[in-house]
Amino acid sequence: MTLARGTRRKEDRLELRLEPANRRLLDEAAAASSMSTSAFVLTHATEAAREVLADRTAFVLPDDRWDAFVQLLEREERPMPGLAAFLARPSVFDEE
């Protein structure tokens, strides 16, 4: 099979189990957007994923706030016994 130039073959598949009402909702929204349901779900799920990950991958501040942030990073270390004690306590996630 020959693919058109610039077209990449999609190899991964994602399957969803959903209630009929949710399927109807997605189908209607896709039709209203002149998209297939698969394209609609992929487009909007990808956008949502980017938004969720945005604050974990980018750190943006206005220039004046950035300068203040850098100054805080560059200042001398100072002991914080209260924080050290807190971090030394067992976490609820630690196995017993």
Phi and psi restraints in degrees (range 20) as a CNS / XPLOR table:
assign (resid 1 and name C) (resid 2 and name N)
       (resid 2 and name CA) (resid 2 and name C) 1.0 -100.6 20.0 2
assign (resid 2 and name N) (resid 2 and name CA)
       (resid 2 and name C) (resid 3 and name N) 1.0 130.5 20.0 2
assign (resid 2 and name C) (resid 3 and name N)
       (resid 3 and name CA) (resid 3 and name C) 1.0 -98.7 20.0 2
assign (resid 3 and name N) (resid 3 and name CA)
       (resid 3 and name C) (resid 4 and name N) 1.0 147.4 20.0 2
assign (resid 3 and name C) (resid 4 and name N)
       (resid 4 and name CA) (resid 4 and name C) 1.0 -62.0 20.0 2
assign (resid 4 and name N) (resid 4 and name CA)
       (resid 4 and name C) (resid 5 and name N) 1.0 149.5 20.0 2
assign (resid 4 and name C) (resid 5 and name N)
       (resid 5 and name CA) (resid 5 and name C) 1.0 -56.9 20.0 2
assign (resid 5 and name N) (resid 5 and name CA)
       (resid 5 and name C) (resid 6 and name N) 1.0 133.5 20.0 2
assign (resid 5 and name C) (resid 6 and name N)
       (resid 6 and name CA) (resid 6 and name C) 1.0 87.5 20.0 2
assign (resid 6 and name N) (resid 6 and name CA)
       (resid 6 and name C) (resid 7 and name N) 1.0 -8.1 20.0 2
assign (resid 6 and name C) (resid 7 and name N)
       (resid 7 and name CA) (resid 7 and name C) 1.0 -93.5 20.0 2
assign (resid 7 and name N) (resid 7 and name CA)
       (resid 7 and name C) (resid 8 and name N) 1.0 127.9 20.0 2
assign (resid 7 and name C) (resid 8 and name N)
       (resid 8 and name CA) (resid 8 and name C) 1.0 -105.3 20.0 2
assign (resid 8 and name N) (resid 8 and name CA)
       (resid 8 and name C) (resid 9 and name N) 1.0 141.4 20.0 2
assign (resid 8 and name C) (resid 9 and name N)
       (resid 9 and name CA) (resid 9 and name C) 1.0 -73.3 20.0 2
assign (resid 9 and name N) (resid 9 and name CA)
       (resid 9 and name C) (resid 10 and name N) 1.0 133.3 20.0 2
assign (resid 9 and name C) (resid 10 and name N)
       (resid 10 and name CA) (resid 10 and name C) 1.0 -89.8 20.0 2
assign (resid 10 and name N) (resid 10 and name CA)
       (resid 10 and name C) (resid 11 and name N) 1.0 122.0 20.0 2
assign (resid 10 and name C) (resid 11 and name N)
       (resid 11 and name CA) (resid 11 and name C) 1.0 -107.5 20.0 2
assign (resid 11 and name N) (resid 11 and name CA)
       (resid 11 and name C) (resid 12 and name N) 1.0 -27.6 20.0 2
assign (resid 11 and name C) (resid 12 and name N)
       (resid 12 and name CA) (resid 12 and name C) 1.0 -87.0 20.0 2
assign (resid 12 and name N) (resid 12 and name CA)
       (resid 12 and name C) (resid 13 and name N) 1.0 152.4 20.0 2
assign (resid 12 and name C) (resid 13 and name N)
       (resid 13 and name CA) (resid 13 and name C) 1.0 -132.4 20.0 2
assign (resid 13 and name N) (resid 13 and name CA)
       (resid 13 and name C) (resid 14 and name N) 1.0 141.5 20.0 2
assign (resid 13 and name C) (resid 14 and name N)
       (resid 14 and name CA) (resid 14 and name C) 1.0 -126.5 20.0 2
assign (resid 14 and name N) (resid 14 and name CA)
       (resid 14 and name C) (resid 15 and name N) 1.0 123.9 20.0 2
assign (resid 14 and name C) (resid 15 and name N)
       (resid 15 and name CA) (resid 15 and name C) 1.0 -111.3 20.0 2
assign (resid 15 and name N) (resid 15 and name CA)
       (resid 15 and name C) (resid 16 and name N) 1.0 143.9 20.0 2
assign (resid 15 and name C) (resid 16 and name N)
       (resid 16 and name CA) (resid 16 and name C) 1.0 -125.4 20.0 2
assign (resid 16 and name N) (resid 16 and name CA)
       (resid 16 and name C) (resid 17 and name N) 1.0 143.6 20.0 2
assign (resid 16 and name C) (resid 17 and name N)
       (resid 17 and name CA) (resid 17 and name C) 1.0 -107.4 20.0 2
assign (resid 17 and name N) (resid 17 and name CA)
       (resid 17 and name C) (resid 18 and name N) 1.0 126.9 20.0 2
assign (resid 17 and name C) (resid 18 and name N)
       (resid 18 and name CA) (resid 18 and name C) 1.0 -145.4 20.0 2
assign (resid 18 and name N) (resid 18 and name CA)
       (resid 18 and name C) (resid 19 and name N) 1.0 160.8 20.0 2
assign (resid 18 and name C) (resid 19 and name N)
       (resid 19 and name CA) (resid 19 and name C) 1.0 -73.8 20.0 2
assign (resid 19 and name N) (resid 19 and name CA)
       (resid 19 and name C) (resid 20 and name N) 1.0 151.0 20.0 2
assign (resid 19 and name C) (resid 20 and name N)
       (resid 20 and name CA) (resid 20 and name C) 1.0 -54.5 20.0 2
assign (resid 20 and name N) (resid 20 and name CA)
       (resid 20 and name C) (resid 21 and name N) 1.0 -36.3 20.0 2
assign (resid 20 and name C) (resid 21 and name N)
       (resid 21 and name CA) (resid 21 and name C) 1.0 -65.2 20.0 2
assign (resid 21 and name N) (resid 21 and name CA)
       (resid 21 and name C) (resid 22 and name N) 1.0 -39.4 20.0 2
assign (resid 21 and name C) (resid 22 and name N)
       (resid 22 and name CA) (resid 22 and name C) 1.0 -67.8 20.0 2
assign (resid 22 and name N) (resid 22 and name CA)
       (resid 22 and name C) (resid 23 and name N) 1.0 -37.3 20.0 2
assign (resid 22 and name C) (resid 23 and name N)
       (resid 23 and name CA) (resid 23 and name C) 1.0 -63.7 20.0 2
assign (resid 23 and name N) (resid 23 and name CA)
       (resid 23 and name C) (resid 24 and name N) 1.0 -44.4 20.0 2
assign (resid 23 and name C) (resid 24 and name N)
       (resid 24 and name CA) (resid 24 and name C) 1.0 -60.9 20.0 2
assign (resid 24 and name N) (resid 24 and name CA)
       (resid 24 and name C) (resid 25 and name N) 1.0 -42.2 20.0 2
assign (resid 24 and name C) (resid 25 and name N)
       (resid 25 and name CA) (resid 25 and name C) 1.0 -60.2 20.0 2
assign (resid 25 and name N) (resid 25 and name CA)
       (resid 25 and name C) (resid 26 and name N) 1.0 -47.0 20.0 2
assign (resid 25 and name C) (resid 26 and name N)
       (resid 26 and name CA) (resid 26 and name C) 1.0 -64.3 20.0 2
assign (resid 26 and name N) (resid 26 and name CA)
       (resid 26 and name C) (resid 27 and name N) 1.0 -42.5 20.0 2
assign (resid 26 and name C) (resid 27 and name N)
       (resid 27 and name CA) (resid 27 and name C) 1.0 -61.7 20.0 2
assign (resid 27 and name N) (resid 27 and name CA)
       (resid 27 and name C) (resid 28 and name N) 1.0 -43.2 20.0 2
assign (resid 27 and name C) (resid 28 and name N)
       (resid 28 and name CA) (resid 28 and name C) 1.0 -66.8 20.0 2
assign (resid 28 and name N) (resid 28 and name CA)
       (resid 28 and name C) (resid 29 and name N) 1.0 -42.5 20.0 2
assign (resid 28 and name C) (resid 29 and name N)
       (resid 29 and name CA) (resid 29 and name C) 1.0 -65.5 20.0 2
assign (resid 29 and name N) (resid 29 and name CA)
       (resid 29 and name C) (resid 30 and name N) 1.0 -40.1 20.0 2
assign (resid 29 and name C) (resid 30 and name N)
       (resid 30 and name CA) (resid 30 and name C) 1.0 -63.3 20.0 2
assign (resid 30 and name N) (resid 30 and name CA)
       (resid 30 and name C) (resid 31 and name N) 1.0 -45.5 20.0 2
assign (resid 30 and name C) (resid 31 and name N)
       (resid 31 and name CA) (resid 31 and name C) 1.0 -62.3 20.0 2
assign (resid 31 and name N) (resid 31 and name CA)
       (resid 31 and name C) (resid 32 and name N) 1.0 -40.2 20.0 2
assign (resid 31 and name C) (resid 32 and name N)
       (resid 32 and name CA) (resid 32 and name C) 1.0 -65.9 20.0 2
assign (resid 32 and name N) (resid 32 and name CA)
       (resid 32 and name C) (resid 33 and name N) 1.0 -24.1 20.0 2
assign (resid 32 and name C) (resid 33 and name N)
       (resid 33 and name CA) (resid 33 and name C) 1.0 -96.6 20.0 2
assign (resid 33 and name N) (resid 33 and name CA)
       (resid 33 and name C) (resid 34 and name N) 1.0 5.4 20.0 2
assign (resid 33 and name C) (resid 34 and name N)
       (resid 34 and name CA) (resid 34 and name C) 1.0 56.0 20.0 2
assign (resid 34 and name N) (resid 34 and name CA)
       (resid 34 and name C) (resid 35 and name N) 1.0 43.7 20.0 2
assign (resid 34 and name C) (resid 35 and name N)
       (resid 35 and name CA) (resid 35 and name C) 1.0 -130.8 20.0 2
assign (resid 35 and name N) (resid 35 and name CA)
       (resid 35 and name C) (resid 36 and name N) 1.0 158.3 20.0 2
assign (resid 35 and name C) (resid 36 and name N)
       (resid 36 and name CA) (resid 36 and name C) 1.0 -71.1 20.0 2
assign (resid 36 and name N) (resid 36 and name CA)
       (resid 36 and name C) (resid 37 and name N) 1.0 159.4 20.0 2
assign (resid 36 and name C) (resid 37 and name N)
       (resid 37 and name CA) (resid 37 and name C) 1.0 -62.0 20.0 2
assign (resid 37 and name N) (resid 37 and name CA)
       (resid 37 and name C) (resid 38 and name N) 1.0 -40.9 20.0 2
assign (resid 37 and name C) (resid 38 and name N)
       (resid 38 and name CA) (resid 38 and name C) 1.0 -60.7 20.0 2
assign (resid 38 and name N) (resid 38 and name CA)
       (resid 38 and name C) (resid 39 and name N) 1.0 -46.3 20.0 2
assign (resid 38 and name C) (resid 39 and name N)
       (resid 39 and name CA) (resid 39 and name C) 1.0 -64.5 20.0 2
assign (resid 39 and name N) (resid 39 and name CA)
       (resid 39 and name C) (resid 40 and name N) 1.0 -40.3 20.0 2
assign (resid 39 and name C) (resid 40 and name N)
       (resid 40 and name CA) (resid 40 and name C) 1.0 -61.9 20.0 2
assign (resid 40 and name N) (resid 40 and name CA)
       (resid 40 and name C) (resid 41 and name N) 1.0 -49.5 20.0 2
assign (resid 40 and name C) (resid 41 and name N)
       (resid 41 and name CA) (resid 41 and name C) 1.0 -63.4 20.0 2
assign (resid 41 and name N) (resid 41 and name CA)
       (resid 41 and name C) (resid 42 and name N) 1.0 -45.3 20.0 2
assign (resid 41 and name C) (resid 42 and name N)
       (resid 42 and name CA) (resid 42 and name C) 1.0 -62.1 20.0 2
assign (resid 42 and name N) (resid 42 and name CA)
       (resid 42 and name C) (resid 43 and name N) 1.0 -45.7 20.0 2
assign (resid 42 and name C) (resid 43 and name N)
       (resid 43 and name CA) (resid 43 and name C) 1.0 -59.7 20.0 2
assign (resid 43 and name N) (resid 43 and name CA)
       (resid 43 and name C) (resid 44 and name N) 1.0 -49.3 20.0 2
assign (resid 43 and name C) (resid 44 and name N)
       (resid 44 and name CA) (resid 44 and name C) 1.0 -76.6 20.0 2
assign (resid 44 and name N) (resid 44 and name CA)
       (resid 44 and name C) (resid 45 and name N) 1.0 -32.8 20.0 2
assign (resid 44 and name C) (resid 45 and name N)
       (resid 45 and name CA) (resid 45 and name C) 1.0 -68.1 20.0 2
assign (resid 45 and name N) (resid 45 and name CA)
       (resid 45 and name C) (resid 46 and name N) 1.0 -38.6 20.0 2
assign (resid 45 and name C) (resid 46 and name N)
       (resid 46 and name CA) (resid 46 and name C) 1.0 -65.3 20.0 2
assign (resid 46 and name N) (resid 46 and name CA)
       (resid 46 and name C) (resid 47 and name N) 1.0 -42.9 20.0 2
assign (resid 46 and name C) (resid 47 and name N)
       (resid 47 and name CA) (resid 47 and name C) 1.0 -61.3 20.0 2
assign (resid 47 and name N) (resid 47 and name CA)
       (resid 47 and name C) (resid 48 and name N) 1.0 -43.9 20.0 2
assign (resid 47 and name C) (resid 48 and name N)
       (resid 48 and name CA) (resid 48 and name C) 1.0 -63.3 20.0 2
assign (resid 48 and name N) (resid 48 and name CA)
       (resid 48 and name C) (resid 49 and name N) 1.0 -40.7 20.0 2
assign (resid 48 and name C) (resid 49 and name N)
       (resid 49 and name CA) (resid 49 and name C) 1.0 -63.0 20.0 2
assign (resid 49 and name N) (resid 49 and name CA)
       (resid 49 and name C) (resid 50 and name N) 1.0 -42.0 20.0 2
assign (resid 49 and name C) (resid 50 and name N)
       (resid 50 and name CA) (resid 50 and name C) 1.0 -62.5 20.0 2
assign (resid 50 and name N) (resid 50 and name CA)
       (resid 50 and name C) (resid 51 and name N) 1.0 -40.3 20.0 2
assign (resid 50 and name C) (resid 51 and name N)
       (resid 51 and name CA) (resid 51 and name C) 1.0 -65.8 20.0 2
assign (resid 51 and name N) (resid 51 and name CA)
       (resid 51 and name C) (resid 52 and name N) 1.0 -42.4 20.0 2
assign (resid 51 and name C) (resid 52 and name N)
       (resid 52 and name CA) (resid 52 and name C) 1.0 -62.0 20.0 2
assign (resid 52 and name N) (resid 52 and name CA)
       (resid 52 and name C) (resid 53 and name N) 1.0 -40.8 20.0 2
assign (resid 52 and name C) (resid 53 and name N)
       (resid 53 and name CA) (resid 53 and name C) 1.0 -85.8 20.0 2
assign (resid 53 and name N) (resid 53 and name CA)
       (resid 53 and name C) (resid 54 and name N) 1.0 -13.0 20.0 2
assign (resid 53 and name C) (resid 54 and name N)
       (resid 54 and name CA) (resid 54 and name C) 1.0 -56.2 20.0 2
assign (resid 54 and name N) (resid 54 and name CA)
       (resid 54 and name C) (resid 55 and name N) 1.0 -45.5 20.0 2
assign (resid 54 and name C) (resid 55 and name N)
       (resid 55 and name CA) (resid 55 and name C) 1.0 -76.9 20.0 2
assign (resid 55 and name N) (resid 55 and name CA)
       (resid 55 and name C) (resid 56 and name N) 1.0 -3.7 20.0 2
assign (resid 55 and name C) (resid 56 and name N)
       (resid 56 and name CA) (resid 56 and name C) 1.0 -101.1 20.0 2
assign (resid 56 and name N) (resid 56 and name CA)
       (resid 56 and name C) (resid 57 and name N) 1.0 -10.0 20.0 2
assign (resid 56 and name C) (resid 57 and name N)
       (resid 57 and name CA) (resid 57 and name C) 1.0 -120.4 20.0 2
assign (resid 57 and name N) (resid 57 and name CA)
       (resid 57 and name C) (resid 58 and name N) 1.0 -15.4 20.0 2
assign (resid 57 and name C) (resid 58 and name N)
       (resid 58 and name CA) (resid 58 and name C) 1.0 -136.2 20.0 2
assign (resid 58 and name N) (resid 58 and name CA)
       (resid 58 and name C) (resid 59 and name N) 1.0 143.4 20.0 2
assign (resid 58 and name C) (resid 59 and name N)
       (resid 59 and name CA) (resid 59 and name C) 1.0 -130.5 20.0 2
assign (resid 59 and name N) (resid 59 and name CA)
       (resid 59 and name C) (resid 60 and name N) 1.0 105.8 20.0 2
assign (resid 59 and name C) (resid 60 and name N)
       (resid 60 and name CA) (resid 60 and name C) 1.0 -119.8 20.0 2
assign (resid 60 and name N) (resid 60 and name CA)
       (resid 60 and name C) (resid 61 and name N) 1.0 128.9 20.0 2
assign (resid 60 and name C) (resid 61 and name N)
       (resid 61 and name CA) (resid 61 and name C) 1.0 -135.3 20.0 2
assign (resid 61 and name N) (resid 61 and name CA)
       (resid 61 and name C) (resid 62 and name N) 1.0 151.1 20.0 2
assign (resid 61 and name C) (resid 62 and name N)
       (resid 62 and name CA) (resid 62 and name C) 1.0 -61.5 20.0 2
assign (resid 62 and name N) (resid 62 and name CA)
       (resid 62 and name C) (resid 63 and name N) 1.0 156.3 20.0 2
assign (resid 62 and name C) (resid 63 and name N)
       (resid 63 and name CA) (resid 63 and name C) 1.0 -51.6 20.0 2
assign (resid 63 and name N) (resid 63 and name CA)
       (resid 63 and name C) (resid 64 and name N) 1.0 -46.2 20.0 2
assign (resid 63 and name C) (resid 64 and name N)
       (resid 64 and name CA) (resid 64 and name C) 1.0 -66.6 20.0 2
assign (resid 64 and name N) (resid 64 and name CA)
       (resid 64 and name C) (resid 65 and name N) 1.0 -37.0 20.0 2
assign (resid 64 and name C) (resid 65 and name N)
       (resid 65 and name CA) (resid 65 and name C) 1.0 -72.2 20.0 2
assign (resid 65 and name N) (resid 65 and name CA)
       (resid 65 and name C) (resid 66 and name N) 1.0 -35.2 20.0 2
assign (resid 65 and name C) (resid 66 and name N)
       (resid 66 and name CA) (resid 66 and name C) 1.0 -62.0 20.0 2
assign (resid 66 and name N) (resid 66 and name CA)
       (resid 66 and name C) (resid 67 and name N) 1.0 -45.4 20.0 2
assign (resid 66 and name C) (resid 67 and name N)
       (resid 67 and name CA) (resid 67 and name C) 1.0 -59.4 20.0 2
assign (resid 67 and name N) (resid 67 and name CA)
       (resid 67 and name C) (resid 68 and name N) 1.0 -41.6 20.0 2
assign (resid 67 and name C) (resid 68 and name N)
       (resid 68 and name CA) (resid 68 and name C) 1.0 -65.8 20.0 2
assign (resid 68 and name N) (resid 68 and name CA)
       (resid 68 and name C) (resid 69 and name N) 1.0 -39.5 20.0 2
assign (resid 68 and name C) (resid 69 and name N)
       (resid 69 and name CA) (resid 69 and name C) 1.0 -62.4 20.0 2
assign (resid 69 and name N) (resid 69 and name CA)
       (resid 69 and name C) (resid 70 and name N) 1.0 -45.6 20.0 2
assign (resid 69 and name C) (resid 70 and name N)
       (resid 70 and name CA) (resid 70 and name C) 1.0 -63.1 20.0 2
assign (resid 70 and name N) (resid 70 and name CA)
       (resid 70 and name C) (resid 71 and name N) 1.0 -40.1 20.0 2
assign (resid 70 and name C) (resid 71 and name N)
       (resid 71 and name CA) (resid 71 and name C) 1.0 -61.1 20.0 2
assign (resid 71 and name N) (resid 71 and name CA)
       (resid 71 and name C) (resid 72 and name N) 1.0 -40.1 20.0 2
assign (resid 71 and name C) (resid 72 and name N)
       (resid 72 and name CA) (resid 72 and name C) 1.0 -64.7 20.0 2
assign (resid 72 and name N) (resid 72 and name CA)
       (resid 72 and name C) (resid 73 and name N) 1.0 -39.0 20.0 2
assign (resid 72 and name C) (resid 73 and name N)
       (resid 73 and name CA) (resid 73 and name C) 1.0 -66.8 20.0 2
assign (resid 73 and name N) (resid 73 and name CA)
       (resid 73 and name C) (resid 74 and name N) 1.0 -33.1 20.0 2
assign (resid 73 and name C) (resid 74 and name N)
       (resid 74 and name CA) (resid 74 and name C) 1.0 -88.7 20.0 2
assign (resid 74 and name N) (resid 74 and name CA)
       (resid 74 and name C) (resid 75 and name N) 1.0 -8.8 20.0 2
assign (resid 74 and name C) (resid 75 and name N)
       (resid 75 and name CA) (resid 75 and name C) 1.0 -72.8 20.0 2
assign (resid 75 and name N) (resid 75 and name CA)
       (resid 75 and name C) (resid 76 and name N) 1.0 162.8 20.0 2
assign (resid 75 and name C) (resid 76 and name N)
       (resid 76 and name CA) (resid 76 and name C) 1.0 -60.9 20.0 2
assign (resid 76 and name N) (resid 76 and name CA)
       (resid 76 and name C) (resid 77 and name N) 1.0 147.1 20.0 2
assign (resid 76 and name C) (resid 77 and name N)
       (resid 77 and name CA) (resid 77 and name C) 1.0 -66.3 20.0 2
assign (resid 77 and name N) (resid 77 and name CA)
       (resid 77 and name C) (resid 78 and name N) 1.0 151.6 20.0 2
assign (resid 77 and name C) (resid 78 and name N)
       (resid 78 and name CA) (resid 78 and name C) 1.0 -140.3 20.0 2
assign (resid 78 and name N) (resid 78 and name CA)
       (resid 78 and name C) (resid 79 and name N) 1.0 141.2 20.0 2
assign (resid 78 and name C) (resid 79 and name N)
       (resid 79 and name CA) (resid 79 and name C) 1.0 -64.4 20.0 2
assign (resid 79 and name N) (resid 79 and name CA)
       (resid 79 and name C) (resid 80 and name N) 1.0 142.4 20.0 2
assign (resid 79 and name C) (resid 80 and name N)
       (resid 80 and name CA) (resid 80 and name C) 1.0 -131.8 20.0 2
assign (resid 80 and name N) (resid 80 and name CA)
       (resid 80 and name C) (resid 81 and name N) 1.0 81.2 20.0 2
assign (resid 80 and name C) (resid 81 and name N)
       (resid 81 and name CA) (resid 81 and name C) 1.0 -57.8 20.0 2
assign (resid 81 and name N) (resid 81 and name CA)
       (resid 81 and name C) (resid 82 and name N) 1.0 -37.8 20.0 2
assign (resid 81 and name C) (resid 82 and name N)
       (resid 82 and name CA) (resid 82 and name C) 1.0 -62.9 20.0 2
assign (resid 82 and name N) (resid 82 and name CA)
       (resid 82 and name C) (resid 83 and name N) 1.0 -42.1 20.0 2
assign (resid 82 and name C) (resid 83 and name N)
       (resid 83 and name CA) (resid 83 and name C) 1.0 -68.1 20.0 2
assign (resid 83 and name N) (resid 83 and name CA)
       (resid 83 and name C) (resid 84 and name N) 1.0 -41.6 20.0 2
assign (resid 83 and name C) (resid 84 and name N)
       (resid 84 and name CA) (resid 84 and name C) 1.0 -60.4 20.0 2
assign (resid 84 and name N) (resid 84 and name CA)
       (resid 84 and name C) (resid 85 and name N) 1.0 -42.6 20.0 2
assign (resid 84 and name C) (resid 85 and name N)
       (resid 85 and name CA) (resid 85 and name C) 1.0 -65.2 20.0 2
assign (resid 85 and name N) (resid 85 and name CA)
       (resid 85 and name C) (resid 86 and name N) 1.0 -42.0 20.0 2
assign (resid 85 and name C) (resid 86 and name N)
       (resid 86 and name CA) (resid 86 and name C) 1.0 -61.2 20.0 2
assign (resid 86 and name N) (resid 86 and name CA)
       (resid 86 and name C) (resid 87 and name N) 1.0 -46.4 20.0 2
assign (resid 86 and name C) (resid 87 and name N)
       (resid 87 and name CA) (resid 87 and name C) 1.0 -69.6 20.0 2
assign (resid 87 and name N) (resid 87 and name CA)
       (resid 87 and name C) (resid 88 and name N) 1.0 -21.2 20.0 2
assign (resid 87 and name C) (resid 88 and name N)
       (resid 88 and name CA) (resid 88 and name C) 1.0 -79.9 20.0 2
assign (resid 88 and name N) (resid 88 and name CA)
       (resid 88 and name C) (resid 89 and name N) 1.0 -16.9 20.0 2
assign (resid 88 and name C) (resid 89 and name N)
       (resid 89 and name CA) (resid 89 and name C) 1.0 -70.5 20.0 2
assign (resid 89 and name N) (resid 89 and name CA)
       (resid 89 and name C) (resid 90 and name N) 1.0 148.5 20.0 2
assign (resid 89 and name C) (resid 90 and name N)
       (resid 90 and name CA) (resid 90 and name C) 1.0 -62.1 20.0 2
assign (resid 90 and name N) (resid 90 and name CA)
       (resid 90 and name C) (resid 91 and name N) 1.0 143.4 20.0 2
assign (resid 90 and name C) (resid 91 and name N)
       (resid 91 and name CA) (resid 91 and name C) 1.0 -90.7 20.0 2
assign (resid 91 and name N) (resid 91 and name CA)
       (resid 91 and name C) (resid 92 and name N) 1.0 156.2 20.0 2
assign (resid 91 and name C) (resid 92 and name N)
       (resid 92 and name CA) (resid 92 and name C) 1.0 -63.9 20.0 2
assign (resid 92 and name N) (resid 92 and name CA)
       (resid 92 and name C) (resid 93 and name N) 1.0 -16.7 20.0 2
assign (resid 92 and name C) (resid 93 and name N)
       (resid 93 and name CA) (resid 93 and name C) 1.0 -89.5 20.0 2
assign (resid 93 and name N) (resid 93 and name CA)
       (resid 93 and name C) (resid 94 and name N) 1.0 -10.8 20.0 2
assign (resid 93 and name C) (resid 94 and name N)
       (resid 94 and name CA) (resid 94 and name C) 1.0 -71.6 20.0 2
assign (resid 94 and name N) (resid 94 and name CA)
       (resid 94 and name C) (resid 95 and name N) 1.0 140.7 20.0 2
assign (resid 94 and name C) (resid 95 and name N)
       (resid 95 and name CA) (resid 95 and name C) 1.0 -76.6 20.0 2
assign (resid 95 and name N) (resid 95 and name CA)
       (resid 95 and name C) (resid 96 and name N) 1.0 144.4 20.0 2
